[in-house]
């Protein structure tokens, strides 16, 4: 069999996991190189630049990191010219990949884009731009293919990889809490900039929450990009009353009754695992000012987007305060049985009906079928 080559760009932790799954399914017949992290590297990716090279969030960080970003793009274009890969797999990271993708397409390299840009939420024009250069758009959410197809992009629903990986966990009720105690998971984010903005509010809220709920165990999830020491320092004097979880977030969520979660992939995992959650997020004033004018949808929490209504609280920017977090926690805690049931209903929509295939296998099959 002829060996094929694939350029991969996975510029953040969740994208690295998605890319790794696809690389594993492609197997040894494909030589993969590009941007990725430890998971992709273990799966067989030749890492030209590490995932951290593109790990930026918000306009402020993007502006200060522009020289590095342009350097990564230049290196990838040079690698594409030198190696002439059969295909490129771009994973999420639209602020970078929406610029790189057209360059690769002009070089005659067909592009598979895994994890559609959220053009349905903001910057709708990206959908029509994609239609001009993407060969296949692999969508993770069931409502996305129709949106992109109506704007000319070749899109299909492959399912959400985490829904497949965790399907056994949400098929039956996992053990919640520890003995007679309940457990609350705290997921403050995976970037230092997120911790800097979220931890002070969480710390202040916990002072009251710990006093009002002495029977609950509060556990902070430590992202692979952070350390326990960093998070202990961020939570200050309340850290001694918290436990810290350094393994996979899903493992912690599966043992939790309720979660307080920074907006992102972890909210989708809460839905999949049936863990009622409060979603929060804060960014720089510059980023928020721009986003507020561009966002087209009323919700940021994927739980609410899938439900089509405000199912669970979401606290954004100035609404994210110790007082509002206390109120939101009480609401979710008191409704946790009802919300768990609703989350399980939503989780079933994240895989194509009757699909026996891992979404990563579907993406890998799509790549093989075109070569």
C-alpha positions, 0 to 999 in steps of 0.5 A: 500500500502506498504511504500517505502523508497528513499535515495536522494542526491541533493548537489546544488541549481538546484539539490535541485529543481529537487529532490523536484519535484520528491519527491512531485510527489512520494507522501506520499507512499515514505519516503525520506531521504538524502542530500538536501536543503530547497525545498526538505525539504518542499517537505518531505525530511528528511535532514541528511546533508544540500545542502551546505555540498557538494556545492563545485566548482573547484579542489581547493575547492574540495581538501580543502573540502575533509574531509567534503565530505568523512564525508558526503559519510560515513554518507550516506553509514551508513544510507543506511546500517541501513535503506535499502532504496528501491532505491536511487535518485542521482541528478547531482553532478557527482564528488560526486555521481559517487563515491557514486553510485557504493557503493550503488549498491554494497549494492544492492540498485538500483540507478536512476541518474537524470541529466546525468554527462556531459561525452559528454563534458569531461571525456567520461569514466564516461559513461562506468563506469555508465553502470556498476552500474546505474539502470536508467539514466534520461537525461535532454537533447535530445542528451544525451540518444544516447551518453550513450546508445552507451556506455552501460548505460540504458538512456532515455530522460525525458525532462528538468524540467524547460522547462516544468515549463516555457512552458507557458512563452515561448509559448507566447511572455512575456513583455520585459523591462519596458515601453520604457526602455529595461532591462538587467539581470545580473546573476553572479553566485550562489557561493561566489567563483563565485562572487569573480571571476566574479564581478570585471570584471562585475563591470569594464564592467558596468562602460562603459556599463552604460555610453553607454546605459543610457536608459537600466535598469540593474538588478542583480539576487540574488541567494538564497545562497547569499544576496543583501548586499554581491552583493552590496559590490561586485559591489562597486560604480556601485551598486547604479545604479543597481537594485537587484532581490531576487526572482526566476531567471526565473521571472527576465529573463522573463522580460528582453531583454538580459542577462549576465549569468554565465555558468550553469542552468541559460543559459538553462533558457535563452534558454527556455524563449527566452532571448539572452545571453552572457555566461561567466565563470572563475575558478581557474588556477588549475581547468582551466588548468586541464579542458582545457586538458579534455574538448571534446567539443568546447562550454560551453554555453548550447545555443551553445551546443544545436545549434551545433555552436557559436550562442551567445558569450561565454567568458571563463577565460582570454577571460572574460574581461571588453572589451570583455564583452562590445563587446559581449553585443553589438553583442547580443543586436544588434541581440536580435530579431534574437536570441530570435527566434532561442532560441525559436526553441531550447527550443522546443527540451527540451521536448519529442514530444507531452509529457503531463508529467512533467519530474519529473513525468516521473522520479517518474513513472520510480521509481514506475514502478521498485517497 
